[in-house]
Amino acid sequence: MSKIAGRLQKLAISTDGGSTYTDINGIVDADLAMENAELDTTTHDDTNSRSYIYGRFSGTINATLKWDDADTGQDTLITSFLNKTILDYRFRMETLVGAQEYESQGLVTALNPSGPNDDVAEMPVTIRLTGDITKAAQT
């Protein structure tokens, strides 16, 4: 199993349906949280164990960015939030031919720009993915 440095991670946004992507720069930390809901199917007829089936799948991208007014990706993200626009997102742990990437549409549900007195400005962001999430090898 190969290990990679977390600093190689990339998050990108597309305004043309996923044909081209613009990097969202300034990432301090980001994660792709995916979840399969579980549905309890236990009945009185079951034994002493509960039983479950899969429910719906969902995903969220959480990221903390260093604020950058000049970054096109951050500006597109903010504009998407203000205009309530669903766009395409791409999440990579590294950029390398054959490495995995995840793509999905999403809506920005939270932006929290902050300017602390003794630190640089940051912007935590939450992107709620909608529809399918596809996993593919980078080409």
Long-range contacts (C-beta under 8 A, 24 or more apart in sequence): 4-93, 4-94, 8-93, 8-94, 8-95, 9-92, 9-93, 9-94, 10-90, 10-91, 10-92, 10-94, 10-95, 11-61, 11-63, 11-73, 11-89, 11-90, 11-91, 11-92, 12-73, 12-89, 12-90, 12-92, 13-73, 13-76, 13-77, 13-80, 13-87, 13-88, 13-89, 13-90, 14-87, 14-88, 14-89, 14-90, 15-76, 15-87, 17-88, 18-88, 18-90, 18-103, 21-88, 21-90, 22-72, 22-73, 22-76, 23-73, 24-63, 24-65, 24-71, 24-73, 24-74, 24-76, 24-77, 25-65, 25-68, 25-71, 25-73, 25-74, 26-65, 26-66, 26-67, 26-68, 26-71, 26-74, 27-63, 27-64, 27-65, 28-64, 28-65, 28-66, 28-122, 29-63, 29-64, 30-61, 30-62, 30-63, 30-64, 30-91, 31-61, 31-62, 31-63, 32-59, 32-60, 32-61, 32-91, 32-102, 33-59, 33-60, 33-61, 33-62, 34-58, 34-59, 34-133, 35-59, 57-133, 58-129, 59-104, 59-128, 59-129, 59-133, 60-126, 60-127, 60-128, 60-129, 61-89, 61-91, 61-106, 61-126, 61-127, 61-129, 62-124, 62-125, 62-126, 62-127, 63-124, 63-125, 63-127, 64-122, 64-123, 64-124, 64-125, 65-122, 65-123, 65-124, 65-125, 66-120, 66-121, 66-122, 66-123, 67-113, 67-115, 67-120, 67-121, 67-122, 67-123, 74-123, 77-108, 77-111, 77-125, 78-111, 80-107, 80-108, 81-108, 81-111, 86-130, 89-127, 89-129, 92-138, 95-138, 96-138, 97-137, 97-138, 97-139, 98-137, 98-138, 99-137, 99-138, 100-135, 100-136, 100-137, 100-138, 101-135, 101-136, 101-137, 101-138, 102-133, 102-134, 102-135, 103-133, 103-134, 103-136, 104-129, 104-130, 104-131, 104-132, 104-133, 104-134, 105-129, 105-130, 105-131, 106-130
